[in-house]
């Protein structure tokens, strides 16, 4: 009874004949005794807070509050989810950037306008300094706010502990390559200025004219496709890359050397997307896993990299109106009051990302895996039995999920088309000896693949599967 290995490749190959394997809303975790278990990704609770606006553009934790931009509205929210409207900024749907110095929150949205929130009072004011050139991607380092000037190769610093004061001489230019800075981040006491073709790293030398100088030799010959993908992850910096040779590789820095973390399969998908410039990432850590979630809004898809296992999977939301899987709802993330909170890209809702929630705010959370192909032998192969080894007896007391089911279908053409779906019970609550298996799965002269889907709102933990074949 040969084993079907579900885990090695969680992403489809560029050729379905090579592999159609995929994971949707499932991620692998290494077992203590060896092997992997697939667990369902966290669901979205009902709204933890609901704001006025059509898109949550950014969230930032500072002191005992989070600061949130929803549409044109700026809010301060306490740990109980009580919201306080602070004022309004330039309307829009683009992501904003925020940082704090312990006294102020600086808020930038990539336009000529910038804003300061005084943390002690909640007062929201516009930056009126005539030397302010507009900005985006603000960080805090060594007492200063640093930010990039849009559509230029310059980044700026503010006065010490005063984001509203900028000198017309307080900027540096990335000179390793004549390209615009598209992303800026402070990490390990350094400023990373990510251009379209290269990344340059600056340190604080304490110079009186401008304290940040480029570190000798700290020019990374791989640029950034979108500054909003530049994130601090696992004691390093991650980004979606591009340079004069091409684009679509996800990198992490090892010192000042880029290391590739994406796979050929993920890169093939990314390279075929219509736009990379609006891609963005958010990160969170849960149950020992550190996830880098990478969303491509134009192409309506979210990929997720798990640092713990070095594996990728897709995350998606079931859109009932089109019966299709779209990008994940999260536009941004913050860990606050012991909760992983995410802002909705299509409403003013803030949800908790919760491992014990098995829907997305009531919408079905679709889990899907596609197995590797089982190659045919010299003659016709008969599939006597297929069994999915998983945690059973997880049914609910009543309603949807009281008798949860697994939906199984097969393909004889390398995953291009799928046969009729068959359902198998996962067992009612407490039925821990239930077996998820199908008998007499037909025969084929070609390779066979299995697709498994689960949409009931129950815990999902899949440890493997087996198939019994004969000729």
C-alpha positions, 0 to 999 in steps of 0.5 A, a space after each residue: 500500500 504505497 503512500 501518497 506524499 502530500 507535503 513536499 511541494 505545496 505549490 503547483 509546478 509550471 507544468 501540471 505534468 510535473 506537479 499539480 500539488 497545492 495547499 490552500 488555507 493549510 500549512 505544514 508543521 513538523 511532527 516531533 517524531 518525523 513527518 508533517 501534519 497539515 493544519 488549517 490556517 486561522 479564521 477571522 472572528 466577527 469584527 473586533 471593531 468596526 470603523 467608518 470607511 471602506 478600507 483599513 489602510 494601516 494600523 500601528 501600536 504605540 503605547 496603550 493604543 493602536 492607531 488606525 487609518 480607515 479611508 480618510 478617518 484616523 482612530 485611536 482604539 484601546 484594548 477593549 476595542 473602544 474607538 476614538 475618532 481623532 480626525 481626517 487625512 487625505 482620502 484614499 485606499 492606498 496603504 499608509 505608514 506609521 511610526 512612533 518616537 514615544 511622544 508622537 506618531 508620524 503618519 505618511 501616505 505617499 502624498 505631499 501631506 504628512 501628519 503628526 499625532 500627539 500621543 498624550 492628547 490624541 491631537 492630529 495635526 498636519 505637518 506644515 514645515 515648508 521643507 517637508 517634501 511629502 513622504 512614505 515608509 516612515 521608521 524610527 531610529 536613534 531619536 529620528 523619524 526617517 522616511 523616503 521622499 516619493 518618486 525620488 532617490 532621497 530619504 530624510 530625517 526629522 529633528 530629534 523627537 520632533 516629526 513636525 520639524 524638517 530641515 531642507 538639508 537633512 536628506 541623503 541620496 542613494 547613489 549606488 544606482 541612479 534609481 528611485 527609492 521605493 521602500 525604506 526600513 530601519 533594522 538593527 540600527 541601520 537604514 535600508 534604502 531599497 531602490 528599484 535595482 539595488 538596496 543601500 544600507 546606511 548607519 548613524 555616524 554622528 556627523 553634524 551635517 547629516 548623521 546617516 552615511 552609507 556603509 562601505 560595501 553595503 550595496 545589495 545588487 538586488 532591488 525591490 519591486 514594491 516597498 510595502 513588501 520590505 519587512 523585518 522577519 526572523 532577525 532579518 529583512 525580507 522583500 520582493 525583488 527586482 533588478 535589471 535581470 528580472 523580477 519575482 524572487 522573494 529574498 531575505 538578507 543574510 548580512 548584506 547578502 540576499 538569500 532566495 526563499 521563494 521556490 521556482 513554482 512560486 516565482 513562476 506564478 509571481 512572474 505571470 501577475 499583471 502587477 508587482 508594484 502594488 504588492 505588500 506584505 504583513 507578518 505575524 507569529 503564532 504557535 511557533 510559526 512566523 508567517 510572511 504573507 505576500 498579497 498581490 491586489 491587482 491579481 487578487 492572490 495571497 501567498 504565505 511563507 512559513 519561516 519555521 518550515 521553509 514552505 509556502 502555501 496560499 491563503 484565500 477568502 471564499 467570495 460567495 458572489 462569484 463562488 471563487 477564492 480571492 486574496 486574504 481579507 487582511 490589509 494590515 496586522 498588529 498584535 495588540 491586547 493579546 490578539 492578532 488583529 487584521 484590517 479588512 481591505 474591503 470594509 472598515 472591519 478589524 478582525 481577530 485572526 484566531 486559530 480556533 475560529 473556522 470561518 472568515 467572519 461567518 463565510 466558509 473557510 475553504 481548505 484544499 490540498 492536491 496530492 502529487 501524481 501517482 504514476 501508472 505502472 505498465 498496465 491499468 491500475 485499479 484504485 481499491 481504497 483511498 484513506 485520508 489520515 486526519 483528526 476525526 470526531 471534531 463535529 460541532 454540537 449542532 448546525 453546519 459542521 455537526 456532521 462534517 465532511 471531506 469532499 474528494 475528487 480525482 484527476 486522470 490528466 495531471 490535475 487539468 480536470 476533476 471527476 465527480 466529487 464524493 463526500 466522506 464523513 469526518 465523524 460526529 463530535 467524539 467519534 474519534 475512530 471514524 475513518 475518512 476513506 473511499 472504496 473503488 476509486 476507479 482505474 486508469 492507464 495514466 497518472 492519478 491525482 487526488 483533491 481534498 476539500 473541506 468547507 465545514 467550520 471544524 478543526 482540520 489536521 491532516 497527517 497523511 493518506 494511503 492508497 491501495 492499488 492493484 492491477 
